[in-house]
Amino acid sequence: MRGARLDIAWFRQQGLEEVKSNKTSEKPMTEWKKKRQTMRHYDHSASVYDALYYEEQEAKMKVALAESTLKEESIILDAGCGTGLLFPHVEEKAKLAVGLDVSGRILKEAKKRVNRANTALVRADIDCAPFQNDAFDAAFAITLLQNTPKPHQTLTEIKRVTKQNGTIVATGLMKAFSRKEFIKLPMIARLKIKVLRLDENLKEHIAICTKSTKKTLKEP
C-alpha cells in the first residue's frame, strides 16, 4: 500500500483493517517486540484512555496548536492518533484529516470522534507509513515518539510523507527524553526547528518543525 493515492474513499475502504507494508519483514525482532508491547498496551487501555489522559492530552494539543499555523484546506496526518482527540481541533480547516495508529481497539474509540466526511482512520505502523511521498501539509506526533523503537527514524518517516515546507509538530515526555536527547531527534531527521519548548506543567518537550532543505539548528 506504500505510495497509495491520498483519497477519502481509499481510507474509508480500509476502515480499521491493518495496512501491511513490504518492509515489515526487514525489521529486527527487538523492534517488533516493543511495537507489539505498545499495541497491546493501547488495546488494553483503549476503553479508559480518555478517562485517564483526556485533560493532559488536550492541554498538550492546545499548546502545540498555539505555536503552529495550519492553512485552510490542509491535508493533515495525526500519527499515533489514539482516541482522536486532535480531530475536533483541526477538522474545520482540514481538507482531509488522517488518523494513524497501530492499535485497532484505540482506533475504534477514535472512530466515535469522526463526525465529518473529511476525517479517516488507518491502522498501520508509522515507521512504514502507507502513504506516498509529500502527501501531507502538516503532521502531528503528540506523545508518540517514546513509544517507537527508534524515534529519529519515526520522525524521518513522518518527514517523508510531509510536503516541502510542511509543518511537523512533535512532542516527547520529559521522563523519556532529556532536553538534549529530544532536540537531537529532529536534528537527526534533518528537520528545521522553528519552536522548541520545554513545558514543565505538561512535563513535555514540544517541537514545531518544518521540512526544509535548509540546515537545522545547531545543538546547544
C-alpha positions in Angstrom: 0.0 0.0 0.0 3.0 2.3 0.2 2.5 5.2 -2.2 -1.3 4.8 -2.3 -3.1 7.8 -3.6 -4.4 10.0 -0.8 -8.1 9.7 -1.3 -11.0 9.7 1.2 -12.7 6.7 -0.5 -9.5 4.7 -0.2 -9.3 5.3 3.6 -13.0 4.5 4.0 -12.4 1.3 2.2 -9.5 0.4 4.5 -11.7 1.1 7.6 -9.9 -0.3 10.6 -8.2 -3.1 8.8 -4.4 -3.4 9.2 -2.4 -1.9 6.3 0.5 -4.1 5.5 3.9 -2.9 4.2 6.5 -4.9 2.4 9.1 -3.5 4.8 7.9 -5.3 7.8 10.0 -8.4 7.4 13.1 -6.3 7.4 12.6 -5.1 11.0 14.6 -6.7 13.8 12.6 -8.7 16.2 13.7 -6.5 19.1 11.9 -3.5 17.4 8.8 -5.5 16.8 8.7 -6.7 20.4 8.5 -3.1 21.5 5.8 -2.3 18.9 3.8 -5.3 20.0 4.0 -4.3 23.6 2.8 -0.8 22.6 0.0 -2.1 20.6 -1.2 -4.4 23.4 -0.9 -1.6 26.0 -3.2 0.6 24.0 -5.5 -2.2 23.1 -6.0 -2.9 26.8 -6.3 0.8 27.8 -8.4 2.0 24.9 -11.7 2.0 26.7 -10.4 4.0 29.6 -7.8 6.1 27.8 -9.9 9.3 27.8 -10.8 9.0 31.4 -7.1 8.7 32.3 -5.5 11.2 29.8 -8.1 13.4 28.2 -7.2 16.6 30.1 -3.5 16.1 29.8 -3.6 15.4 26.1 -6.0 18.3 25.4 -3.6 20.7 27.1 -0.7 19.4 25.0 -2.6 19.9 21.8 -3.7 23.4 22.7 -0.1 24.5 23.4 1.2 22.8 20.2 -1.6 24.3 18.0 -1.0 27.7 19.5 2.6 27.6 18.3 1.8 26.4 14.8 -0.2 27.7 11.9 -2.5 25.5 9.8 -3.5 26.6 6.4 -7.1 26.3 5.2 -7.8 23.1 3.2 -4.7 21.4 4.6 -4.2 17.6 4.4 -3.2 16.6 8.0 -1.7 13.5 9.4 -2.2 12.6 13.1 0.5 10.0 13.7 -0.3 7.9 16.7 -3.8 9.4 16.8 -5.0 7.5 19.8 -8.7 8.2 20.5 -8.8 11.0 18.0 -8.5 14.0 20.4 -6.8 16.1 17.8 -9.7 15.8 15.3 -12.0 18.5 16.8 -9.1 21.0 16.7 -8.2 20.6 13.0 -11.2 19.2 11.1 -12.7 22.6 10.2 -9.5 23.7 8.5 -8.7 20.3 7.0 -9.4 19.2 3.5 -8.6 15.7 4.9 -7.5 14.6 8.3 -6.0 11.2 8.6 -5.5 9.4 12.0 -3.0 6.6 12.0 -2.4 4.2 14.9 -1.1 0.7 15.4 -3.8 -0.2 17.9 -7.1 -1.5 16.5 -9.0 -1.0 19.7 -8.0 2.6 20.2 -8.9 3.3 16.6 -12.4 2.0 17.4 -12.5 4.7 20.1 -11.2 7.3 17.7 -14.0 6.4 15.3 -16.5 7.8 17.8 -15.0 11.2 17.1 -15.2 11.0 13.4 -18.0 13.4 12.7 -17.1 14.7 9.3 -16.6 13.1 5.9 -13.1 14.7 5.7 -11.7 12.5 8.5 -10.4 9.0 8.1 -8.6 6.3 10.1 -5.8 3.9 9.1 -4.3 1.1 11.1 -0.6 0.9 10.3 2.9 1.1 11.6 4.0 4.7 11.5 7.6 3.6 10.7 6.3 2.1 7.5 3.6 4.6 6.7 1.4 3.5 3.7 1.4 7.0 2.1 3.2 8.5 -0.9 6.0 11.0 -0.5 5.0 14.6 0.2 1.4 13.7 0.9 0.6 15.9 3.9 0.6 19.7 4.5 1.1 19.1 8.3 1.8 16.2 10.6 1.3 15.8 14.3 3.1 13.3 16.6 1.7 14.0 20.0 3.2 11.8 22.8 4.2 9.3 20.1 8.0 9.2 19.9 8.7 7.5 23.3 6.5 4.6 22.1 8.7 3.8 19.0 11.9 1.8 19.0 13.9 4.4 17.1 12.2 7.9 17.4 14.5 9.6 15.0 13.6 7.1 12.3 9.9 7.7 13.1 10.4 11.4 12.5 12.3 10.7 9.3 9.3 8.7 8.0 6.9 11.4 9.0 9.1 13.8 7.2 9.0 11.7 4.1 5.2 11.9 3.9 5.1 15.6 4.6 5.3 18.2 1.9 8.3 20.5 1.4 7.9 23.4 3.9 5.1 21.5 5.6 4.7 21.7 9.4 5.7 18.8 11.7 4.7 19.0 15.4 6.3 16.5 17.7 6.2 16.2 21.5 8.0 13.9 23.9 7.6 13.1 27.6 10.3 14.6 29.8 10.6 11.4 31.7 11.5 9.6 28.4 13.8 12.3 26.9 16.2 14.8 28.3 16.2 18.2 26.5 19.4 17.2 24.8 18.0 13.9 23.7 14.8 15.4 22.4 16.4 18.2 20.4 18.6 15.6 18.7 15.6 13.8 17.2 14.5 16.5 14.7 18.2 17.4 14.0 19.0 13.8 13.0 15.8 13.7 10.9 17.1 16.9 9.3 14.1 19.0 10.1 14.2 22.7 10.6 13.2 23.6 14.2 11.1 26.7 14.4 10.0 26.5 18.0 11.3 24.4 20.8 9.6 24.4 24.2 10.0 22.6 27.5 6.7 22.8 29.3 7.2 22.0 33.0 3.4 22.0 33.6 2.8 19.5 30.9 6.1 17.6 31.6 6.6 17.6 27.8 9.0 18.8 25.2 7.3 20.4 22.2 9.0 21.0 18.8 7.4 22.8 15.9 9.4 21.9 12.8 9.3 22.3 9.0 10.5 20.0 6.3 13.2 22.1 4.6 16.4 21.8 2.7 17.9 24.4 5.0 20.3 23.4 7.8 18.8 22.5 11.2 19.6 24.4 14.4 23.0 23.6 15.9 22.9 21.6 19.0 23.2 23.9 22.1 
